[in-house]
């Protein structure tokens, strides 16, 4: 069975500092990994994905993620945090489960950027 | 147009009411999804439609009834709901419901449902 772990319920970072939101995964076969962001009372917005190729993936709003196969991790990063980055972030893995494609989300990490 | 539109944004219904949630996309996506999301929790998959046919039902109670009238529309019919069904209901779509797994999903803003 596939799974995603986001070990931190909340991450606090000062505005202008670099941020990291952690994600580890478990899946059979090649991993297809995604990051989504959710603002209050809104749907999820796609940020970036890893399919194959470069381990450093660049996405929307200045975010990037580093894929590490040996550590089965896909951490989300940004060099300089903005207050407007404060939101709930979900890591997700897509794979086959029970005979069909399924997307499994992590439990989410609340990012709080402090002015 | 890269949007998934959901209506209504908010809905309050009694336990004996019948109501419907609507979802629309014009991106040509052939996979559409309903998710349920409780506060501060990840979305939980309810249904998947692939080429307008129901392909996945994640053991959802029959008081939730999905419908896909055409490739752009997805409805969720609600009847005799319970207070614990109160949640944010999210619709999503993606390009390819087939075997490729590298496509991301586009989500609507959701319908905030309260059952009283």
Interface residues (C-beta under 8 A of the other chain):
Chain A: X32 X34 X36 X41 X42 X43 X44 X45 X46 X49 X51 X88 X90 X94 X95 X100 X101 X102 X103 X105 X106 X107 X108 X110
Chain B: X4 X6 X40 X41 X42 X43 X45 X55 X56 X88 X90 X92 X99 X101 X102 X104 X105 X106 X107 X108 X109 X110 X112
